[in-house]
């Protein structure tokens, strides 16, 4: 399947991994989804580009030298490779711990969170709409390709997610959560639940599972979403108290 190399649109059936490292992650984690790979002549001496060329040759993946397309799609002069891939769907593992994001609205944050999840061994991501597109090239780049190793699934409502994975213990993170992160005990399989960057979770989430709060100084009103998720994932994964 060949596709026109146009600027990304959300309703496209394919997307782009911009850069050498995200493209290598795509080729390693999701080779069956790769449509083709573009490389720039500026990367002729780049080690990563050489690896990409070798992988494509062995796997029979189409490799195209196309400086103009790489520059147009990436809008950066230092981009040497672009992986073109078909969007795919995934089902969450019912026996593993989950992260659930309700209405995430920032592509950079979603990519950072995907990379953090992988760092702490959580590979299942539930996303409640409305939400940004996890396959947007900006998300892919911010994740450094980590999202290709996750199982991500969208849900129209949080209740839909609850019904699908009723066996999970829910831990919504809220500034007024009844249990501090230091005191929280995470029973597996767990789902750590976070709201949007701008407003967090609505008040009714206080009745969902065990609401948890992350203590911080009074100098700020709240922590950023990626920082909060990182702290929670670290605590849940290691049991180490941060504060």
C-alpha positions in Angstrom: 0.0 0.0 0.0 1.5 3.3 -1.1 0.2 6.6 0.4 0.4 10.2 -0.6 3.0 12.0 1.6 0.8 14.8 2.8 0.9 16.8 6.1 -0.7 14.7 8.8 -4.5 14.9 9.4 -6.3 13.3 12.3 -8.7 11.4 10.1 -5.9 9.9 8.0 -5.5 6.1 8.2 -1.7 6.5 8.5 0.8 8.6 10.3 4.5 9.4 10.6 7.4 8.7 13.0 9.6 11.7 12.6 13.3 11.1 13.3 15.8 8.3 13.4 15.1 6.9 16.9 11.3 6.9 16.7 11.6 5.2 13.3 13.9 2.6 14.7 11.4 2.0 17.6 8.6 1.7 15.0 10.5 -0.9 12.9 11.4 -2.9 16.0 8.0 -2.8 17.8 5.4 -2.6 15.0 7.1 -3.8 11.8 3.8 -5.1 10.5 2.4 -1.6 10.5 5.2 0.1 8.5 4.2 1.2 5.0 7.6 2.6 4.0 10.5 4.5 5.4 11.9 7.8 4.0 15.5 8.8 4.5 17.4 12.1 3.8 20.8 12.2 2.0 22.0 14.4 5.0 21.9 11.3 7.1 24.2 9.3 4.9 26.8 9.0 7.6 24.4 8.6 10.5 24.6 5.3 12.4 20.9 5.2 13.0 20.1 5.6 9.3 22.5 2.8 8.5 20.6 0.6 11.0 17.3 1.6 9.4 18.6 0.7 5.9 19.7 -2.7 7.2 16.4 -3.5 8.9 14.4 -2.5 5.8 16.6 -4.6 3.5 16.2 -7.7 5.7 12.5 -7.2 6.3 11.6 -6.2 2.7 10.2 -2.8 3.8 10.2 -0.2 1.1 13.0 2.4 1.7 12.8 5.7 -0.2 15.5 8.4 -0.4 13.4 11.6 -0.5 14.9 14.8 1.0 12.0 17.0 0.0 9.4 14.7 1.6 11.5 14.3 4.8 11.9 18.1 5.1 8.2 18.8 4.3 6.8 16.3 6.8 9.2 17.0 9.7 9.7 20.8 9.2 13.1 20.3 10.8 16.5 20.4 9.1 18.0 17.8 11.4 15.5 15.0 10.6 17.1 12.2 8.7 14.3 9.6 8.6 10.6 9.3 8.6 8.7 6.1 9.2 5.3 6.0 7.5 3.0 3.6 9.3 -0.6 2.4 9.3 -2.6 3.3 12.4 -3.5 0.2 14.4 -5.8 -0.7 17.3 -5.0 -2.6 20.5 -6.8 -4.3 23.3 -5.7 -3.7 26.9 -4.4 -6.6 28.9 -7.0 -7.3 31.6 -4.4 -8.8 33.9 -2.0 -5.9 33.8 -1.9 -2.5 35.5 -3.4 0.3 33.5 -3.0 4.1 33.3 -6.3 5.9 32.4 -6.2 9.4 31.0 -9.5 11.3 30.9 -9.6 14.0 28.2 -5.9 14.6 27.7 -5.5 17.7 25.5 -1.8 18.2 25.0 0.2 16.2 22.4 3.6 16.8 24.0 2.3 15.7 27.4 0.7 12.5 26.0 4.0 11.6 24.4 6.0 12.3 27.5 3.5 10.2 29.5 3.8 7.3 27.1 7.6 7.3 27.5 7.3 7.5 31.3 4.8 4.5 31.3 7.3 2.4 29.5 10.0 3.4 31.9 8.0 2.0 34.8 6.8 -1.1 33.1 3.2 0.0 32.5 2.2 -0.8 28.9 -1.6 -0.4 29.0 -3.1 3.0 28.4 -6.9 3.8 28.4 -7.8 7.2 26.9 -11.3 8.7 27.4 -12.6 10.9 24.7 -12.5 13.8 23.8 -8.8 13.5 23.6 -5.8 14.1 21.4 -4.7 11.6 18.8 -2.0 9.2 20.1 -0.8 8.7 16.6 -0.2 12.4 15.9 3.4 12.8 14.8 3.9 15.3 17.6 2.9 12.6 20.2 5.1 10.0 18.5 8.1 12.4 18.6 7.6 13.4 22.2 7.4 9.7 23.2 10.6 9.0 21.2 8.7 6.0 19.8 7.8 4.6 23.2 4.1 4.5 22.3 4.8 1.8 19.7 5.5 -0.5 22.7 2.2 0.3 24.5 -1.3 -1.0 24.2 -3.5 2.1 23.9 -7.3 2.0 23.6 -9.8 4.8 23.3 -13.2 4.8 25.2 -16.1 7.2 24.7 -16.8 7.4 28.5 -15.0 6.4 31.6 -18.0 4.2 32.4 -17.3 2.2 29.2 -13.7 1.6 30.4 -15.0 0.5 33.9 -17.4 -2.0 32.3 -14.7 -3.4 30.1 -12.2 -3.9 32.9 -14.3 -4.3 36.0 -11.7 -6.3 37.8 -9.3 -3.3 38.1 -8.9 -1.4 41.4 -9.3 2.3 40.5 -7.2 5.1 41.9 -8.3 8.5 40.6 -5.7 11.2 41.3 -7.3 14.5 42.6 -6.0 17.5 44.5 -8.5 16.7 47.2 -8.1 12.9 47.2 -9.0 11.3 50.5 -5.7 9.3 50.7 -2.2 10.8 50.3 0.1 9.1 47.9 2.4 8.2 50.9 -0.4 6.2 52.6 -1.9 4.7 49.4 -1.7 0.9 48.9 -2.1 -0.1 45.2 -3.9 -3.4 44.8 -3.3 -5.1 41.5 -4.5 -5.1 38.8 -4.7 -1.3 39.3 -5.7 1.6 37.2 -4.2 5.0 38.0 -6.7 7.6 36.7 -5.8 11.2 35.8 -7.9 14.1 34.4 -7.1 16.8 31.8 -4.2 19.2 32.1 -6.5 22.2 32.6 -9.1 21.0 35.1 -8.1 17.5 36.4 -10.9 15.0 37.2 -14.5 16.2 37.8 -15.7 16.1 41.5 -17.8 12.9 40.9 -14.6 10.9 40.6 -14.3 11.1 44.4 -16.8 8.2 44.4 -14.7 6.1 42.1 -12.4 3.7 43.8 -9.8 5.3 46.1 -9.1 8.9 45.4 -5.4 9.8 45.9 -3.7 13.1 46.3 -0.1 14.0 45.7 1.2 16.3 48.4 3.1 19.4 47.3 3.9 22.9 48.7 1.4 25.6 48.8 3.5 27.7 46.5 1.7 26.1 43.5 -1.9 25.1 42.9 -1.1 21.8 41.3 1.6 19.8 39.6 1.7 19.4 35.8 0.1 16.2 34.4 3.2 14.5 33.2 5.0 15.1 36.5 2.0 13.9 38.5 1.8 10.7 36.4 5.5 10.1 36.7 5.4 10.4 40.5 2.4 8.1 40.7 3.9 5.5 38.4 7.1 5.5 40.4 5.3 5.1 43.7 3.1 2.4 42.4 5.9 0.5 40.7 8.5 0.7 43.5 6.6 1.4 46.7 9.2 4.1 47.5 7.8 7.2 49.3 8.8 10.5 47.6 7.5 12.9 50.1 
